[in-house]
């Protein structure tokens, strides 16, 4: 039986993520849904992004940290903190490649009985 496992804010902590997945006993047919903020703060942003990108059973909604870096990439004036600059530096020449991929992430994922979002749902306003 396929399970859906929802994981919040990894923040570049790849080794902790893999330890969590081992502890859960993730199987090949499990679906992993991430609640955004896969990057910044931790030391292994590239590894986290590559894990999600290469795994057929993973998807993520856009978190505020990805959104901020995406705005920076698009040339919009944003206030970057040291952890954002560190992530940009870590991704190096591939920063644009990753931002292109991140720009395709949805703001929400509908799991039927559940809706996965990072933040920002306001009562009385259409979800879109």
Buried (B, 14 or more C-beta within 10 A) or exposed (E): EEEBBEBEBBBBBBEBBBEBBEEEEBEEEBBBBBBBBBBBBBEBBBBBBBBBEEEEBBBBBBBBBBBBBBBBBEEEEBEBEEBBEBBBEBBEEEBEEBBEEBEEBEBBBEEEEEEBBBEEEEEEEEEE
